[in-house]
Amino acid sequence: MKERISTEMLKQRIGARIKKLGESGIFISGSFVRTGRKCGNPSCRCASGGEKHPCCLLTSKVKGKTKAVYVPVDMQDEVSRWVEEYRKIKKLLKEIDHMGERIIKQHVSVRRAASKNLKRLSRSPLTY
């Protein structure tokens, strides 16, 4: 069973994660892929079945289809960091969502308990 954390503590934790979101840098969704490709030169080794040239792509889904964007060599490290930053942001948002749901569930259980107590207290005492 999960530990019970107060609503105020959950709100503080959400605030801390929102603060981390504000410290985020440039980000981009998708996957950073290192692959090989043919250069198009007919006399190159890659054209005759040899080793392909290293290449990086940023892939993502658009309307159910994979879209690939070529990443220039001089931007590979930078784009890789952007993708990693996006993953961190996505993780933070998921944690915020989870804690928000916990606050709602706790509110409902507290309200139900309070309602039960009020009903119990408002009943007339039994006489024997």
Number of C-alpha atoms within 10 A of each C-alpha: 3 4 5 8 12 12 16 10 11 16 15 12 15 20 13 14 18 15 11 13 15 10 8 12 11 11 18 15 16 20 17 21 16 12 11 14 13 18 13 9 9 10 8 14 14 17 15 11 9 10 13 16 12 12 16 21 20 20 16 16 12 9 7 7 8 10 13 17 12 12 19 12 10 8 10 19 11 13 21 18 16 19 19 18 18 18 17 16 20 14 13 18 16 12 15 20 13 12 18 16 12 17 18 12 12 16 13 12 11 12 12 12 12 12 12 12 11 11 10 11 10 9 8 7 8 5 4 3
